[in-house]
Amino acid sequence: MESLALLVSIIVFPAMFGGPIALLLSLYRPAGMSRFRRIFIIIFAILSSIVGIFLLIENVSRGANVIGALGLSTGLGSLWQLKRYRKVTP
């Protein structure tokens, strides 16, 4: 039973926390964004989007759908911010 709870927490973690962390990191823009930070944002955003799509498609429960929508929207939002920031600065 403990292994099932661990598996569920591993599946839900990127959508619940990865997307909002990536979005917060992409909203705060210092004078120059480091390459490590940009890669970190991209990895978290893509991972949360993939897990969010998985949770939305599987249709497990309403709570999983909400977490999936949160992960998908924040992951795509952080990628959008990163793309927009890259165009503004040379």
N, C-alpha and C positions, 0 to 999 in steps of 0.2 A: 504494500500500500504506500509506503514511503517513496518507493521508486516511481510510482505513478504520479505522485505529487511533485517530485523532482522533475519528471518529464514535462508535466504541464507548466511548471514555472519556467523551464528552459524555453518552451514554445512561446509562452505569452510575454516573456521579458522583453524581447526586442520591440514588439509592437507597443507595449505599454510604456516603456522607458526610453528605448532607443530613438524613436521618432521625436518626442519632445526635447530630448537632450540635443539631438542634431539641429532641431529648429532653434533652440536657444543659442547654440553655438554659431549658427549662421546669421542670427539677427544682430548680434553684437559684432560690429566690424571695426577693428582697429585700423590704423593707417596701413599696415601691411599684414595680410593674413598668411600665416606660415603654411608651407606645403603639408606638414604633418596634420595640422588642424583641418585643412581642406580634405585630405584623405580620410581622416576620422569622421568628418561630417558625411562624406559620400558613403562610407561603409555602413554607418548607422542608418542613414536614410534609405539606402537600398535594402538593407536587411529588414527594417521595420515595414517598408512597403511590401516586400515579398510575404512576410508573415501576416501582415494586415490583409492582403489579398487572399491568402490561404484561409484565414479565419472567416472572412466574408463568404468565400465560396463553400466552405464546409457546412455552414449553417448549423453549428452545434447548438448554440443558445443565443438569446438576445444579448446577454452580456458579452459573449465572444464577438458578436457582430459589432457592438459598440467599441470594444477594444480594437478590433480589426479596422474599423473606420477611423478611429483615432490614430492608429499607427500609419495607415495609408495616407491620411490627410496631412499629418505632420511630416512624414517622410517626403512626400511630394512637395510640400511647402518649403522644406529646407533645401531641397534640390533647386527649386525655383529661385529662392533667395540667393543661393550660391551662383546660379547662372546669371542672375540679374546683377549681382555684385561684380562678377567677372567682366561683364560688358561695360560697366561704368568706369572701372579703373583700367588703365593701359597695362 
